[in-house]
């Protein structure tokens, strides 16, 4: 998924994409750092330094969140990171009912998000070297 693809989405399609990303974080397929990376790079097209300035955090904080497998950000940090997308970190509990099967549109959005994360990680590896 490219920034241009996101720009062509309607507001309802963007909302559905954000909800799908949140669902993937909730089930553990993505972590919060993955979500941050996808939103920052794909939705905003910003590098870490620019995004960090925009949300008033150090670039090292964004790097640690996105790359650190043991990142332990504060709620304040997470809320700053996700605020530009209308996101807010909140306490939720698992649903009791069985999850419904994904429809084709949901499957397609999840595939787009997985591809966006993989692309972003490849670009990061190339820019930082071996």
MMTF fields as JSON, N, C-alpha, C and O atoms, coordinates in Angstrom:
{
  "mmtfVersion": "1.0.0",
  "mmtfProducer": "UNKNOWN",
  "numBonds": 519,
  "numAtoms": 520,
  "numGroups": 130,
  "numChains": 1,
  "numModels": 1,
  "chainsPerModel": [1],
  "groupsPerChain": [130],
  "chainIdList": ["A"],
  "bondAtomList": [4, 2, 8, 6, 12, 10, 16, 14, 20, 18, 24, 22, 28, 26, 32, 30, 36, 34, 40, 38, 44, 42, 48, 46, 52, 50, 56, 54, 60, 58, 64, 62, 68, 66, 72, 70, 76, 74, 80, 78, 84, 82, 88, 86, 92, 90, 96, 94, 100, 98, 104, 102, 108, 106, 112, 110, 116, 114, 120, 118, 124, 122, 128, 126, 132, 130, 136, 134, 140, 138, 144, 142, 148, 146, 152, 150, 156, 154, 160, 158, 164, 162, 168, 166, 172, 170, 176, 174, 180, 178, 184, 182, 188, 186, 192, 190, 196, 194, 200, 198, 204, 202, 208, 206, 212, 210, 216, 214, 220, 218, 224, 222, 228, 226, 232, 230, 236, 234, 240, 238, 244, 242, 248, 246, 252, 250, 256, 254, 260, 258, 264, 262, 268, 266, 272, 270, 276, 274, 280, 278, 284, 282, 288, 286, 292, 290, 296, 294, 300, 298, 304, 302, 308, 306, 312, 310, 316, 314, 320, 318, 324, 322, 328, 326, 332, 330, 336, 334, 340, 338, 344, 342, 348, 346, 352, 350, 356, 354, 360, 358, 364, 362, 368, 366, 372, 370, 376, 374, 380, 378, 384, 382, 388, 386, 392, 390, 396, 394, 400, 398, 404, 402, 408, 406, 412, 410, 416, 414, 420, 418, 424, 422, 428, 426, 432, 430, 436, 434, 440, 438, 444, 442, 448, 446, 452, 450, 456, 454, 460, 458, 464, 462, 468, 466, 472, 470, 476, 474, 480, 478, 484, 482, 488, 486, 492, 490, 496, 494, 500, 498, 504, 502, 508, 506, 512, 510, 516, 514],
  "bondOrderList": [1, 1, 1, 1, 1, 1, 1, 1, 1, 1, 1, 1, 1, 1, 1, 1, 1, 1, 1, 1, 1, 1, 1, 1, 1, 1, 1, 1, 1, 1, 1, 1, 1, 1, 1, 1, 1, 1, 1, 1, 1, 1, 1, 1, 1, 1, 1, 1, 1, 1, 1, 1, 1, 1, 1, 1, 1, 1, 1, 1, 1, 1, 1, 1, 1, 1, 1, 1, 1, 1, 1, 1, 1, 1, 1, 1, 1, 1, 1, 1, 1, 1, 1, 1, 1, 1, 1, 1, 1, 1, 1, 1, 1, 1, 1, 1, 1, 1, 1, 1, 1, 1, 1, 1, 1, 1, 1, 1, 1, 1, 1, 1, 1, 1, 1, 1, 1, 1, 1, 1, 1, 1, 1, 1, 1, 1, 1, 1, 1],
  "groupList": [{"groupName": "UNK", "atomNameList": ["N", "CA", "C", "O"], "elementList": ["N", "C", "C", "O"], "formalChargeList": [0, 0, 0, 0], "bondAtomList": [1, 0, 2, 1, 3, 2], "bondOrderList": [1, 1, 2], "singleLetterCode": "X", "chemCompType": "L-PEPTIDE LINKING"}],
  "groupTypeList": [0, 0, 0, 0, 0, 0, 0, 0, 0, 0, 0, 0, 0, 0, 0, 0, 0, 0, 0, 0, 0, 0, 0, 0, 0, 0, 0, 0, 0, 0, 0, 0, 0, 0, 0, 0, 0, 0, 0, 0, 0, 0, 0, 0, 0, 0, 0, 0, 0, 0, 0, 0, 0, 0, 0, 0, 0, 0, 0, 0, 0, 0, 0, 0, 0, 0, 0, 0, 0, 0, 0, 0, 0, 0, 0, 0, 0, 0, 0, 0, 0, 0, 0, 0, 0, 0, 0, 0, 0, 0, 0, 0, 0, 0, 0, 0, 0, 0, 0, 0, 0, 0, 0, 0, 0, 0, 0, 0, 0, 0, 0, 0, 0, 0, 0, 0, 0, 0, 0, 0, 0, 0, 0, 0, 0, 0, 0, 0, 0, 0],
  "groupIdList": [1, 2, 3, 4, 5, 6, 7, 8, 9, 10, 11, 12, 13, 14, 15, 16, 17, 18, 19, 20, 21, 22, 23, 24, 25, 26, 27, 28, 29, 30, 31, 32, 33, 34, 35, 36, 37, 38, 39, 40, 41, 42, 43, 44, 45, 46, 47, 48, 49, 50, 51, 52, 53, 54, 55, 56, 57, 58, 59, 60, 61, 62, 63, 64, 65, 66, 67, 68, 69, 70, 71, 72, 73, 74, 75, 76, 77, 78, 79, 80, 81, 82, 83, 84, 85, 86, 87, 88, 89, 90, 91, 92, 93, 94, 95, 96, 97, 98, 99, 100, 101, 102, 103, 104, 105, 106, 107, 108, 109, 110, 111, 112, 113, 114, 115, 116, 117, 118, 119, 120, 121, 122, 123, 124, 125, 126, 127, 128, 129, 130],
  "secStructList": [7, 7, 2, 2, 2, 2, 2, 2, 1, 7, 2, 2, 2, 2, 2, 2, 2, 2, 2, 2, 2, 2, 2, 2, 2, 2, 6, 6, 1, 1, 7, 2, 2, 2, 2, 2, 2, 2, 0, 0, 0, 0, 0, 0, 7, 7, 7, 2, 2, 2, 2, 2, 2, 2, 6, 6, 7, 7, 2, 2, 2, 2, 2, 2, 2, 2, 2, 7, 6, 6, 7, 7, 7, 7, 2, 2, 2, 2, 2, 2, 2, 2, 2, 6, 6, 6, 7, 7, 7, 7, 7, 7, 7, 7, 7, 1, 1, 7, 7, 7, 7, 7, 7, 2, 2, 2, 2, 2, 2, 2, 2, 2, 2, 2, 2, 2, 2, 2, 2, 2, 2, 2, 2, 2, 2, 2, 2, 2, 7, 7],
  "xCoordList": [0.847, 0.0, 0.897, 1.829, 0.606, 1.391, 0.586, -0.636, 1.295, 0.648, -0.411, -1.485, -0.11, -1.064, -2.334, -3.431, -2.184, -3.353, -4.239, -5.464, -3.609, -4.355, -5.062, -6.199, -4.398, -4.982, -6.249, -7.14, -6.328, -7.511, -8.683, -9.797, -8.441, -9.515, -10.524, -10.17, -11.773, -12.788, -12.591, -11.85, -13.244, -13.102, -13.611, -13.049, -14.66, -15.172, -14.185, -14.025, -13.53, -12.528, -11.317, -10.771, -10.897, -9.782, -10.162, -9.355, -11.393, -11.869, -11.86, -11.438, -12.321, -12.329, -10.905, -10.664, -9.966, -8.567, -8.006, -7.304, -8.31, -7.865, -8.47, -7.786, -9.749, -10.407, -9.805, -9.66, -9.457, -8.841, -7.47, -7.107, -6.717, -5.412, -5.567, -4.818, -6.53, -6.778, -7.163, -6.736, -7.966, -8.363, -7.154, -7.057, -6.239, -5.045, -4.116, -3.447, -4.073, -3.311, -3.994, -3.329, -5.316, -6.071, -5.894, -5.87, -5.771, -5.608, -4.138, -3.829, -3.235, -1.817, -1.078, 0.09, -1.728, -1.035, -0.002, 1.078, -0.337, 0.59, 0.757, -0.139, 1.909, 2.056, 1.861, 1.683, 1.896, 1.662, 2.747, 2.475, 3.962, 5.037, 4.784, 5.038, 4.279, 3.917, 2.835, 2.908, 1.835, 0.742, 1.274, 0.888, 2.158, 2.752, 3.5, 3.348, 4.299, 5.091, 4.182, 4.426, 3.139, 2.224, 1.543, 1.5, 1.015, 0.296, 1.219, 0.875, 2.377, 3.322, 3.79, 3.743, 4.242, 4.843, 3.813, 3.988, 2.752, 1.786, 0.698, 0.369, 0.144, -0.952, -0.437, -1.038, 0.681, 1.2, 2.38, 2.664, 3.069, 4.239, 5.395, 6.206, 5.466, 6.512, 7.629, 7.402, 8.848, 9.931, 9.828, 9.038, 10.624, 10.528, 10.816, 10.127, 11.836, 12.245, 11.13, 10.82, 10.542, 9.462, 8.247, 7.638, 7.902, 6.751, 6.994, 6.101, 8.193, 8.522, 8.349, 7.802, 8.819, 8.631, 7.151, 6.714, 6.379, 4.948, 4.193, 3.261, 4.591, 3.886, 4.625, 4.257, 5.683, 6.447, 7.071, 6.964, 7.727, 8.484, 9.871, 10.079, 10.8, 12.133, 12.063, 11.308, 12.853, 12.899, 13.318, 12.891, 14.15, 14.582, 13.413, 13.405, 12.432, 11.242, 10.436, 9.966, 10.28, 9.557, 10.323, 9.722, 11.637, 12.456, 12.341, 12.193, 12.408, 12.314, 10.941, 10.846, 9.883, 8.533, 8.404, 7.88, 8.882, 8.689, 9.641, 9.282, 10.838, 11.842, 12.121, 12.596, 11.83, 12.192, 11.203, 10.036, 11.658, 10.742, 10.27, 9.223, 11.029, 10.652, 10.302, 10.466, 9.822, 9.45, 8.373, 7.471, 8.48, 7.522, 7.112, 7.422, 6.409, 6.054, 4.985, 4.214, 4.957, 3.912, 2.614, 2.624, 1.51, 0.227, 0.265, -0.304, 0.931, 1.044, 1.747, 1.31, 2.829, 3.552, 2.661, 2.588, 1.988, 1.117, -0.004, -0.331, -0.588, -1.659, -1.136, -1.844, 0.086, 0.68, 0.907, 0.655, 1.383, 1.675, 0.403, 0.404, -0.671, -1.882, -2.896, -3.87, -2.691, -3.617, -3.797, -4.924, -2.742, -2.952, -3.916, -4.407, -4.178, -5.064, -6.423, -7.255, -6.636, -7.884, -7.876, -8.919, -6.717, -6.618, -6.336, -5.744, -6.768, -6.511, -6.387, -7.182, -5.397, -5.197, -6.215, -6.385, -6.888, -7.93, -7.914, -7.348, -8.529, -8.647, -9.845, -10.954, -9.617, -10.711, -10.591, -9.525, -11.683, -11.704, -12.144, -12.889, -11.687, -12.054, -13.563, -14.271, -14.009, -15.431, -15.707, -14.849, -16.897, -17.27, -17.755, -17.514, -18.433, -18.963, -17.842, -16.761, -18.123, -17.166, -16.979, -17.95, -15.748, -15.547, -16.172, -16.15, -16.721, -17.324, -16.222, -15.164, -16.458, -15.452, -15.24, -16.162, -14.031, -13.731, -14.373, -14.383, -14.914, -15.427, -14.267, -13.15, -14.532, -13.464, -12.802, -11.586, -13.586, -13.023, -12.082, -11.024, -12.46, -11.595, -10.303, -9.22, -10.426, -9.234, -8.297, -7.079, -8.874, -8.07, -7.373, -6.198, -8.092, -7.477, -6.338, -5.29, -6.537, -5.475, -4.252, -3.117, -4.484, -3.364, -2.618, -1.389, -3.355, -2.727, -1.883, -0.779, -2.397, -1.663, -0.408, 0.649, -0.52, 0.659, 1.731, 2.917, 1.299, 2.24, 2.889, 4.082, 2.112, 2.659, 3.715, 4.748, 3.462, 4.437, 5.709, 6.816, 5.551, 6.719, 7.555, 8.783, 6.903, 7.618, 8.366, 9.53, 7.719, 8.347, 9.564, 10.588, 9.451, 10.582, 11.74, 12.902, 11.429, 12.487, 13.202, 14.43, 12.428, 13.03, 13.897, 14.964, 13.458, 14.228, 15.547, 16.592, 15.497, 16.724, 17.712, 18.915, 17.198, 18.078, 18.704, 19.874, 17.937, 18.454, 19.438, 20.291, 19.331, 20.244, 21.42, 22.384, 21.351, 22.454, 22.454, 21.603, 23.425, 23.462, 23.841, 23.909],
  "yCoordList": [-1.163, 0.0, 1.232, 1.339, 2.142, 3.36, 4.541, 4.477, 5.602, 6.831, 7.287, 7.738, 7.17, 7.57, 6.72, 7.22, 5.436, 4.563, 5.036, 5.059, 5.409, 5.889, 7.194, 7.41, 8.066, 9.359, 9.186, 10.034, 8.1, 7.858, 7.248, 7.185, 6.803, 6.191, 7.239, 8.389, 6.83, 7.713, 7.759, 6.949, 8.691, 8.775, 7.498, 7.062, 6.901, 5.647, 4.502, 3.656, 4.465, 3.425, 3.602, 2.621, 4.854, 5.105, 4.686, 4.095, 4.993, 4.603, 3.08, 2.546, 2.388, 0.92, 0.375, -0.611, 1.01, 0.585, 0.778, -0.095, 1.91, 2.163, 1.147, 0.649, 0.845, -0.138, -1.525, -2.282, -1.855, -3.154, -3.233, -4.265, -2.15, -2.107, -2.291, -3.05, -1.605, -1.748, -3.184, -3.71, -3.818, -5.209, -6.137, -7.087, -5.868, -6.709, -6.535, -7.484, -5.335, -5.119, -5.861, -6.507, -5.77, -6.398, -7.912, -8.504, -8.545, -10.005, -10.422, -11.613, -9.443, -9.752, -9.989, -10.378, -9.765, -9.943, -8.833, -9.079, -7.626, -6.491, -6.0, -6.167, -5.387, -4.715, -3.212, -2.762, -2.445, -1.006, -0.323, 0.657, -0.831, -0.279, -0.496, 0.391, -1.686, -1.961, -0.989, -0.439, -0.784, 0.131, 1.545, 2.231, 1.973, 3.304, 3.44, 4.437, 2.444, 2.477, 2.566, 3.376, 1.743, 1.746, 3.105, 3.682, 3.609, 4.877, 6.032, 6.857, 6.082, 7.171, 7.166, 8.189, 6.001, 5.952, 5.905, 6.558, 5.149, 4.967, 6.031, 6.578, 6.325, 7.299, 8.734, 9.557, 9.028, 10.395, 10.587, 11.712, 9.509, 9.627, 10.363, 10.995, 10.28, 10.994, 10.057, 8.879, 10.606, 9.847, 10.024, 10.833, 9.271, 9.293, 10.663, 11.117, 11.31, 12.598, 13.641, 14.371, 13.703, 14.657, 14.345, 15.243, 13.065, 12.662, 12.971, 13.465, 12.683, 12.942, 14.421, 14.771, 15.283, 16.727, 17.082, 17.882, 16.479, 16.793, 16.399, 17.092, 15.292, 14.827, 15.199, 14.775, 16.008, 16.522, 15.415, 15.41, 14.479, 13.41, 13.352, 13.868, 12.738, 12.531, 11.435, 10.473, 11.592, 10.574, 9.226, 8.182, 9.241, 7.978, 7.248, 6.019, 7.993, 7.378, 6.656, 5.538, 7.295, 6.673, 5.439, 4.394, 5.557, 4.42, 3.251, 2.104, 3.536, 2.461, 1.788, 0.564, 2.58, 2.021, 1.131, 0.021, 1.614, 0.883, -0.3, -1.296, -0.197, -1.241, -2.108, -3.235, -1.592, -2.305, -3.398, -3.115, -4.657, -5.746, -5.663, -6.211, -4.986, -4.859, -3.426, -3.018, -2.663, -1.274, -1.24, -2.077, -0.276, -0.141, 1.328, 1.982, 1.844, 3.26, 3.575, 2.706, 4.821, 5.257, 5.465, 5.57, 5.524, 5.823, 7.205, 7.417, 8.142, 9.496, 9.458, 10.112, 8.695, 8.567, 7.947, 8.454, 6.863, 6.196, 7.116, 7.148, 7.856, 8.774, 9.874, 10.295, 10.349, 11.346, 10.749, 11.403, 9.511, 8.854, 8.625, 8.828, 8.209, 7.852, 8.989, 8.852, 10.098, 11.236, 11.785, 12.123, 11.893, 12.433, 11.605, 12.081, 10.39, 9.502, 9.347, 8.545, 10.121, 10.019, 8.874, 8.524, 8.288, 7.139, 7.544, 8.59, 6.702, 6.89, 5.504, 4.61, 5.338, 4.051, 3.928, 4.846, 2.787, 2.576, 1.125, 0.25, 0.893, -0.45, -1.144, -0.608, -2.324, -3.115, -4.539, -4.971, -5.246, -6.637, -7.501, -7.04, -8.754, -9.622, -9.839, -9.82, -10.044, -10.346, -11.782, -12.657, -12.002, -13.345, -14.177, -15.382, -13.535, -14.287, -14.678, -14.09, -15.66, -16.12, -15.022, -14.387, -14.799, -13.793, -14.265, -15.453, -13.332, -13.689, -13.817, -13.203, -14.598, -14.732, -13.392, -12.583, -13.171, -11.941, -11.978, -13.015, -10.827, -10.764, -10.437, -10.179, -10.447, -10.243, -8.873, -8.757, -7.843, -6.497, -6.44, -5.816, -7.083, -7.113, -7.876, -7.457, -8.995, -9.767, -8.934, -8.971, -8.191, -7.355, -6.239, -5.957, -5.607, -4.545, -5.103, -4.47, -6.273, -6.883, -7.213, -7.02, -7.704, -7.996, -6.709, -6.704, -5.62, -4.331, -3.855, -3.346, -4.016, -3.584, -4.425, -3.891, -5.736, -6.605, -6.206, -6.148, -5.935, -5.539, -4.194, -4.007, -3.264, -1.951, -2.087, -1.421, -2.943, -3.142, -3.791, -3.369, -4.801, -5.479, -4.511, -4.527, -3.679, -2.702, -1.711, -1.406, -1.21, -0.237, -0.834, -0.167, -2.083, -2.742, -2.961, -2.802, -3.325, -3.494, -2.171, -2.126, -1.095, 0.218, 0.631, 1.215, 0.339, 0.704, -0.066, 0.502, -1.36, -2.164, -1.635, -1.577, -1.245, -0.702, 0.615, 0.871, 1.448, 2.766, 2.693, 3.569, 1.658, 1.539, 0.635, 0.594, -0.088, -0.978, -2.261, -2.459, -3.156, -4.468, -4.397, -5.427],
  "zCoordList": [0.0, 0.0, 0.0, 0.797, -0.89, -1.019, -0.499, -0.362, -0.22, 0.25, -0.752, -0.357, -2.054, -3.09, -3.028, -3.276, -2.699, -2.565, -1.418, -1.534, -0.319, 0.844, 0.508, 0.927, -0.248, -0.611, -1.446, -1.408, -2.193, -3.031, -2.261, -2.78, -1.043, -0.26, 0.185, 0.446, 0.267, 0.837, 2.346, 2.903, 2.999, 4.457, 5.125, 6.129, 4.581, 5.148, 4.937, 5.818, 3.794, 3.538, 4.455, 4.958, 4.673, 5.601, 7.011, 7.729, 7.408, 8.741, 8.872, 9.898, 7.842, 7.866, 7.963, 8.659, 7.271, 7.33, 8.739, 9.249, 9.369, 10.742, 11.708, 12.602, 11.523, 12.391, 12.199, 13.159, 10.969, 10.689, 11.355, 11.919, 11.29, 11.94, 13.448, 14.062, 14.038, 15.48, 15.825, 16.853, 14.975, 15.216, 15.15, 15.926, 14.233, 14.102, 15.304, 15.714, 15.864, 17.102, 18.246, 19.055, 18.312, 19.401, 19.435, 20.514, 18.273, 18.256, 18.306, 18.334, 18.316, 18.443, 17.143, 17.163, 16.013, 14.735, 14.522, 13.985, 14.939, 14.923, 16.342, 17.169, 16.634, 17.919, 17.703, 16.571, 18.785, 18.664, 17.837, 17.144, 17.907, 17.083, 15.602, 14.787, 15.249, 13.855, 13.394, 12.295, 14.244, 13.902, 13.7, 12.753, 14.589, 14.463, 13.142, 12.435, 12.815, 11.582, 10.355, 9.461, 10.311, 9.167, 9.036, 7.949, 10.135, 10.083, 9.699, 8.853, 10.32, 10.06, 8.61, 7.927, 8.149, 6.816, 5.693, 4.664, 5.881, 4.8, 4.794, 3.741, 5.947, 5.988, 5.864, 5.174, 6.537, 6.522, 5.586, 5.174, 5.244, 4.383, 5.048, 4.372, 6.372, 7.116, 7.546, 7.82, 7.599, 8.203, 9.72, 10.206, 10.449, 11.916, 12.51, 13.424, 11.983, 12.538, 12.381, 13.322, 11.208, 10.942, 11.805, 12.388, 11.88, 12.69, 14.164, 14.851, 14.649, 16.055, 16.388, 17.434, 15.489, 15.717, 15.751, 16.578, 14.842, 14.756, 16.024, 16.431, 16.648, 17.853, 19.139, 20.234, 18.973, 20.12, 20.974, 22.201, 20.28, 20.927, 20.297, 19.198, 20.977, 20.411, 19.344, 19.479, 18.294, 17.241, 17.811, 17.316, 18.846, 19.464, 20.122, 20.182, 20.612, 21.216, 20.133, 20.345, 18.982, 17.867, 17.386, 17.134, 17.261, 16.814, 17.78, 17.358, 19.063, 20.057, 20.003, 20.099, 19.851, 19.761, 18.531, 18.619, 17.379, 16.131, 15.956, 15.328, 16.503, 16.279, 17.493, 17.359, 18.668, 19.887, 20.237, 20.511, 20.23, 20.574, 22.024, 22.369, 22.861, 24.271, 24.634, 25.783, 23.665, 23.931, 25.01, 25.032, 25.886, 26.979, 27.102, 28.098, 26.079, 26.083, 27.125, 27.533, 27.539, 28.465, 27.689, 26.463, 28.408, 27.761, 27.128, 26.057, 27.784, 27.232, 25.874, 24.927, 25.782, 24.514, 23.448, 22.329, 23.783, 22.806, 22.342, 21.156, 23.259, 22.87, 21.955, 21.04, 22.18, 21.281, 19.896, 18.884, 19.853, 18.577, 17.764, 16.55, 18.413, 17.675, 17.542, 16.802, 18.237, 18.16, 16.742, 16.379, 15.918, 14.568, 13.709, 12.685, 14.122, 13.36, 14.039, 13.613, 15.097, 15.843, 16.835, 17.388, 17.067, 17.965, 19.394, 19.661, 20.299, 21.715, 22.337, 22.048, 23.182, 23.836, 24.96, 25.762, 25.008, 26.008, 26.477, 25.822, 27.593, 28.141, 27.503, 27.501, 26.967, 26.409, 26.926, 27.366, 26.865, 27.294, 26.124, 25.259, 26.088, 24.968, 24.906, 25.913, 23.692, 23.496, 23.907, 23.787, 24.386, 24.812, 23.626, 23.568, 22.69, 21.555, 20.593, 20.598, 19.79, 18.787, 17.739, 17.325, 17.314, 16.267, 14.961, 14.639, 14.228, 12.945, 11.9, 12.038, 10.869, 9.809, 9.097, 8.991, 8.618, 7.893, 6.517, 5.854, 6.088, 4.722, 3.778, 4.227, 2.485, 1.502, 1.644, 1.495, 1.929, 2.081, 3.281, 3.21, 4.374, 5.562, 5.271, 5.678, 4.565, 4.199, 3.319, 3.489, 2.386, 1.495, 2.278, 2.044, 3.2, 4.012, 4.86, 4.986, 5.437, 6.252, 5.396, 5.831, 4.194, 3.293, 2.936, 2.871, 2.704, 2.408, 3.587, 3.396, 4.795, 5.984, 6.191, 6.529, 5.989, 6.116, 5.099, 5.423, 3.873, 2.822, 3.148, 2.909, 3.69, 4.056, 5.141, 5.091, 6.117, 7.189, 6.644, 6.978, 5.82, 5.25, 4.415, 4.493, 3.623, 2.795, 3.672, 3.408, 4.7, 5.589, 6.287, 6.437, 6.712, 7.375, 6.403, 6.778, 5.155, 4.147, 3.897, 3.824, 3.765, 3.532, 4.71, 4.519, 5.907, 7.096, 7.13, 7.448, 6.803, 6.79, 5.759, 6.016, 4.581, 3.541, 3.982, 3.697, 4.67, 5.057, 6.218, 6.36, 7.052, 8.191, 7.89, 8.653, 6.786, 6.402, 7.196, 8.062, 6.903, 7.564, 9.019, 9.69]
}
